[in-house]
Every structure is written in structure tokens, then in C-alpha cells.
Amino acid sequence: MSTPVPRAARITLAAATLLLPVSVQLLLNSAWSPDLPDLLPSHWSGAGPADGFTEAAALYRTCLILAMICTALGLAALIPRTLPPGVRRGVVGIAASVAACATATWAVSAGLTLLAGDPRTVRLGAGFLVVMLAIVYGLLPAILLPREAAAEPARSRLEQPLPAPPGDVSSLSVRMISPGMLALGLAVPAVLIPVTLGTSASGALLPVALLAAALILAFAAVRVRADRDGLRITSVLFRFPVQLIPAERIASATAETILPRDWGGWGYRILSGRSAIILRAGPALLITRGNGRLFAVTVDGAPALAAILESARPAASPETEDPRPRTP
């Protein structure tokens, strides 16, 4: 009878498989770089020789950066309680696939060039299968991840209110996740970078693709917290605040039902007189600031969050009350 692999060991193995593509690329580069020419093939139109070329250093750097970013995202997803189990498995698998594809893209180009001796005579051949197999590599860490005893909600998680001193307002933290935005954030560099390799636009599109991916991923999973200090929204993956609204700047807080099309789509939206973090259609926390601007975030538990913020905001001062004389 086989003995189950301990949970910690499975997570360690998954982390090792995430690190493997970057490690392989670093090792191969140290062994191959002295013999590589200045240009490497990066595009083939068919079964013939390569018809597009990229500077060897640029191709190596681009593939390595992409692999390292995906590896970092995959390792971040392994942190306990960062993502729900199903989403975490998907993020880890996609990150490993993209990292492996990046390493395979460079390794195939460099390896075939060393075998051929001249980058202009390199034919892709079986190298295409190597890149395709790299996509399947993402299944390995996804399978290695341990199964959770109990499934968590697929899109959100309401965390227990933190203890508060007597007489203080309560606090509530809610985690919201958009699996679609997570997949899109990984897909942007995975698609744009390989497509532009070997073209004059590759150098300019690399930082653009990485910045776009970072912005999407920053808002793909957020933690919404309401307490006596006000509203704080933090990126789950990058662990930095993306929105802070102090309690004294909140004029009102309500729970509403909103649609992405009414706010300009998904993600972080900035419109005239209002802004929002939209991860789905449905319940949302709507805040009116003291200056009249609106801010919304789609989140479960919106009524509870609104109630906390309403109790936390200071009572209207004489300066903010209606200045018109009252009728006795």
C-alpha cells in the first residue's frame, strides 16, 4: 500500500517544478553562450530555413525575464490563503506553462543554431514539438499541488472580523478574485512577446507587455477591508494598496448592484467624477467621497462593509451641515 506524499512535500515539489525552467535556461546559457553567434533564428514561415532573426542577447534576456516573472507569480500563488485552491492550481499551471515555453523558445533557437553552425540555415523541424511539449509542462506543478480538504468559494472569501476594543467599530476583510483577469494577465506577455520576436517592435513591446500584465494582475485579485480607519483595498498578488479612502473623507457608503458596462468594463476604471474596481457584475460597495466623487468596488458582503464604513465616518460637523435656516 503506497504512502501518501505529505502536503509540505507536494508544495515543495510544485515550487521546484516552477523554478526548473529558469534554472535550465541559466545553466544552458552558461554552457552555450561562448559558441553562440550574434544573431539567433526567431521566426520560420514554413518548413524552410529561418526568415527572421533576433540578437542573441536580446532573445535570451526576453525569454529569461518572461520566465522569471511567471515563476515569481507561480511561487506567489503557492503562499497559503493567497488564492482559492481551484484558482491557485490554474495560476500555477499557467505560470509554469508560460515559463517553460519561454525557456523552450530560447533553447530551441540556440540549440538548433549550435547544431547547424549558421543561423541562416536553421530549420525548425522537431523544435516545434519541444515548444508544444513545454505547454503541457504546466500540468506537472498543478497535479503536484495537494488537494484541499474543503473547497472554498471560487470568486471570493469573507474573512472573519478582526477583534476590536470595546466601543470600537468592527472590521471586515473580503477577498475578491477574477479568474478571467488572472488568465489574461499571464496571457498578454505569453502571446505578445513570442509573436514580436524577430521584428523591430520586440524591444518596444517587451516593457509594454510586462507593464500591461502587471496592471491586470494587480487588480485581478484584491482584498477589500473596512474598519474604523476607512476603506483599504490591497492587491493580493503584489501585496500593496491600490486604493485608500480615509473614514473622514467618506460622505456615504451604500451597497449597490452594478454592471461592468455601466462603468467602462472590467479592472480599474476611471471615469468623469467616478472610479471603480470591477471584477464582475453584481453586488458592489459604493462610496461617495466628501468632494462628491464616487468610488465602487464589486465585492461580496457589500452591505456589511457599507455599514462598517457608515459607523466609522465622523458625524457631520457644523461646517458641512446645510447652511440654510431651518423653519421652527
C-alpha positions in Angstrom: 0.0 0.0 0.0 1.5 3.4 -1.1 2.1 6.1 1.5 0.6 9.5 0.7 3.1 12.2 0.0 2.9 14.8 2.8 1.3 18.2 2.0 4.5 20.1 2.6 6.5 17.8 0.3 4.0 18.2 -2.5 4.1 22.0 -2.3 7.9 21.9 -2.3 7.9 19.7 -5.4 5.5 22.1 -7.1 7.8 25.0 -6.2 10.8 23.1 -7.6 9.0 22.5 -10.9 8.2 26.2 -11.2 11.9 27.0 -10.7 13.1 24.4 -13.2 12.6 26.3 -16.5 14.6 29.4 -15.3 17.3 27.1 -13.8 17.6 25.2 -17.1 17.9 28.4 -19.2 20.6 29.8 -16.9 22.6 26.5 -17.0 22.3 26.1 -20.8 23.3 29.8 -21.4 26.4 29.4 -19.2 27.4 26.4 -21.3 26.4 27.6 -24.8 26.9 31.4 -24.8 30.6 31.2 -25.7 29.8 29.4 -29.0 26.6 31.3 -30.0 26.6 33.8 -32.8 25.4 37.4 -32.5 22.0 36.5 -34.2 19.6 33.7 -33.5 16.7 32.5 -35.6 13.3 33.6 -34.2 10.8 33.1 -37.0 10.0 30.4 -39.5 7.4 30.8 -42.3 7.2 27.1 -43.1 9.5 24.0 -43.4 12.3 26.0 -44.8 15.2 27.9 -43.1 14.5 30.7 -40.7 13.5 34.0 -42.2 13.6 36.2 -39.0 16.4 36.8 -36.6 17.0 38.4 -33.2 20.1 39.5 -31.4 21.2 36.5 -29.3 21.5 38.6 -26.1 18.0 40.2 -26.6 16.4 36.9 -27.2 18.0 35.4 -24.2 17.0 38.4 -22.0 13.4 38.5 -23.2 12.8 34.8 -22.6 14.5 34.8 -19.3 12.6 37.9 -18.0 9.3 36.3 -19.1 10.2 33.0 -17.4 11.2 34.7 -14.2 8.1 36.8 -14.0 5.9 33.8 -14.5 7.9 31.8 -12.0 7.5 34.6 -9.4 3.8 34.7 -10.0 3.5 30.9 -9.6 5.5 30.9 -6.4 3.4 33.8 -5.0 0.3 31.7 -5.7 1.7 28.9 -3.5 1.6 31.1 -0.5 -1.2 29.8 1.8 -4.5 31.6 1.7 -3.4 33.8 -1.2 -5.9 32.3 -3.7 -8.7 29.7 -3.5 -7.5 26.2 -4.3 -9.0 25.9 -7.8 -7.7 29.3 -8.9 -4.3 28.7 -7.3 -4.0 25.4 -9.3 -4.8 27.2 -12.5 -2.5 30.1 -11.9 0.4 27.8 -11.0 -0.2 25.6 -14.1 -0.5 28.6 -16.5 2.6 30.3 -15.0 4.6 27.1 -15.3 3.5 26.6 -18.9 4.4 30.1 -20.0 7.8 29.9 -18.2 8.6 26.6 -19.8 7.5 27.9 -23.3 9.8 30.9 -22.8 12.8 28.7 -21.9 12.0 26.3 -24.7 11.8 29.1 -27.3 15.3 30.2 -26.5 16.7 26.7 -26.0 15.4 25.5 -29.4 16.7 28.5 -31.2 20.1 28.4 -29.6 20.4 24.6 -29.7 19.5 24.3 -33.3 21.9 27.1 -34.2 24.8 25.3 -32.5 23.9 22.1 -34.4 23.6 23.9 -37.7 26.6 26.2 -37.3 24.8 29.0 -39.2 21.6 30.6 -38.0 20.5 31.3 -41.7 20.3 27.5 -42.3 18.4 26.5 -39.2 15.2 24.6 -39.8 12.6 24.4 -37.0 11.7 20.8 -37.5 11.2 18.9 -34.3 11.9 22.1 -32.3 8.3 23.0 -32.7 7.3 19.8 -30.8 9.6 20.8 -28.0 7.8 24.1 -27.6 4.4 22.4 -27.7 5.5 19.9 -25.0 6.6 22.9 -22.9 2.9 23.9 -22.7 2.0 20.6 -21.2 4.7 21.1 -18.6 2.3 23.3 -16.6 0.3 20.2 -15.7 3.1 18.9 -13.6 3.0 21.5 -10.7 -0.7 21.7 -11.0 -1.0 18.0 -10.4 1.6 18.1 -7.6 -0.4 20.6 -5.5 -2.2 18.9 -2.6 -6.0 18.8 -2.7 -7.7 20.9 -0.1 -10.0 19.2 2.4 -12.8 21.7 1.7 -13.4 23.7 -1.3 -13.5 27.5 -1.0 -15.7 29.9 -2.9 -14.4 30.3 -6.5 -14.5 34.0 -6.6 -14.5 35.5 -3.1 -13.8 34.8 0.5 -15.2 36.6 3.5 -12.7 36.7 6.3 -13.6 36.8 10.0 -13.9 40.3 11.5 -10.8 41.2 13.5 -11.2 41.7 17.2 -11.9 45.3 18.2 -11.6 47.1 21.5 -14.8 47.7 23.4 -16.7 50.6 21.9 -14.8 50.5 18.7 -16.3 49.8 15.3 -15.9 46.3 13.9 -13.8 45.5 10.8 -14.3 43.1 7.9 -12.0 41.9 5.2 -13.2 40.3 1.9 -11.1 38.8 -0.8 -12.3 39.0 -4.4 -10.7 37.2 -7.4 -11.3 37.3 -11.1 -10.0 34.1 -12.7 -10.5 35.6 -16.2 -8.3 38.6 -15.4 -5.6 36.3 -13.9 -5.5 34.3 -17.1 -5.5 37.4 -19.2 -2.6 38.9 -17.2 -0.5 35.8 -17.9 -1.6 35.5 -21.5 -0.7 39.1 -22.5 3.2 38.6 -22.3 2.9 35.0 -23.3 1.3 36.0 -26.6 2.8 39.4 -27.5 6.4 38.5 -26.8 6.8 35.4 -28.9 4.8 37.0 -31.8 7.0 40.1 -31.9 10.4 38.2 -31.6 12.5 38.8 -34.6 10.7 42.1 -35.5 11.8 45.7 -35.0 8.9 46.1 -32.5 10.2 43.5 -30.0 12.3 45.9 -28.0 9.5 48.4 -27.6 6.7 45.9 -26.9 8.5 44.0 -24.1 8.2 46.7 -21.4 4.7 47.5 -22.7 3.6 43.8 -22.4 5.1 43.4 -19.0 3.6 46.6 -17.7 0.1 45.7 -19.1 0.4 42.2 -17.5 1.4 43.7 -14.1 -1.5 46.2 -14.2 -4.0 43.5 -15.0 -2.7 41.1 -12.3 -2.6 43.9 -9.7 -6.3 44.2 -9.8 -7.2 40.6 -10.7 -7.3 39.6 -7.0 -7.8 42.2 -4.3 -8.6 42.2 -0.6 -11.2 44.8 0.5 -11.0 45.8 4.1 -13.3 48.2 6.0 -12.6 49.3 9.6 -12.6 52.5 11.8 -9.8 54.0 9.6 -11.9 53.7 6.4 -11.5 51.6 3.2 -8.3 49.9 2.2 -8.0 47.7 -1.0 -4.8 45.7 -1.4 -3.5 43.7 -4.4 -3.4 40.0 -3.3 -0.5 39.1 -5.6 1.7 42.2 -5.2 0.7 43.0 -1.6 0.5 46.8 -2.0 -2.5 49.0 -1.5 -4.3 50.0 -4.7 -7.0 52.2 -3.1 -7.1 54.0 0.3 -10.1 56.2 1.4 -9.9 57.5 5.0 -13.1 57.5 7.0 -13.1 61.2 7.3 -13.3 61.6 3.5 -16.4 59.3 3.2 -19.7 61.2 2.9 -21.7 58.0 2.5 -21.3 54.2 1.9 -24.0 52.0 0.4 -24.4 48.6 -1.2 -25.5 48.7 -4.9 -25.8 46.3 -7.8 -23.7 47.4 -10.8 -22.9 46.2 -14.3 -19.4 46.4 -15.8 -20.8 48.1 -19.0 -22.1 51.0 -16.9 -18.5 51.6 -15.5 -16.5 51.1 -18.7 -15.6 47.4 -18.4 -13.5 45.3 -16.0 -10.5 46.2 -14.0 -9.6 49.6 -12.6 -11.9 52.1 -14.3 -11.5 55.9 -14.2 -14.5 57.9 -15.5 -15.7 61.5 -15.1 -16.5 62.0 -11.4 -16.1 58.4 -10.5 -13.8 55.4 -10.5 -14.1 51.7 -9.7 -12.5 48.3 -9.4 -14.8 46.0 -11.3 -14.2 42.2 -11.1 -17.7 41.0 -12.0 -21.3 42.1 -12.3 -23.4 42.2 -9.1 -23.2 43.5 -5.5 -20.8 46.4 -5.0 -19.7 48.8 -2.3 -20.4 52.4 -3.5 -18.7 55.2 -1.7 -19.5 58.9 -2.1 -16.5 61.0 -1.1 -16.7 64.4 0.6 -15.9 66.1 -2.7 -18.8 64.3 -4.4 -16.7 61.8 -6.4 -17.9 58.2 -6.5 -15.9 55.0 -6.0 -17.2 51.5 -6.4 -15.7 48.0 -5.9 -17.6 44.8 -6.7 -17.4 42.7 -3.6 -19.3 40.1 -1.6 -20.6 41.3 1.8 -21.1 44.9 0.4 -24.0 45.7 2.9 -21.8 44.7 5.9 -18.8 46.7 4.6 -21.1 49.7 4.0 -22.5 49.5 7.5 -19.0 49.5 9.0 -17.9 52.5 7.0 -21.1 54.4 7.8 -20.4 53.8 11.5 -16.7 54.7 11.1 -17.1 58.0 9.3 -17.3 61.1 11.6 -20.7 62.8 12.1 -21.4 65.8 10.1 -19.6 68.9 11.5 -21.3 72.3 11.6 -19.2 73.3 8.6 -20.7 70.5 6.5 -24.3 70.8 7.6 -27.0 72.5 5.4 -26.3 76.3 5.9 -29.9 77.2 5.0 -32.0 78.5 8.0 -34.4 75.9 9.5 -38.1 76.6 9.9 -39.2 76.3 13.5 
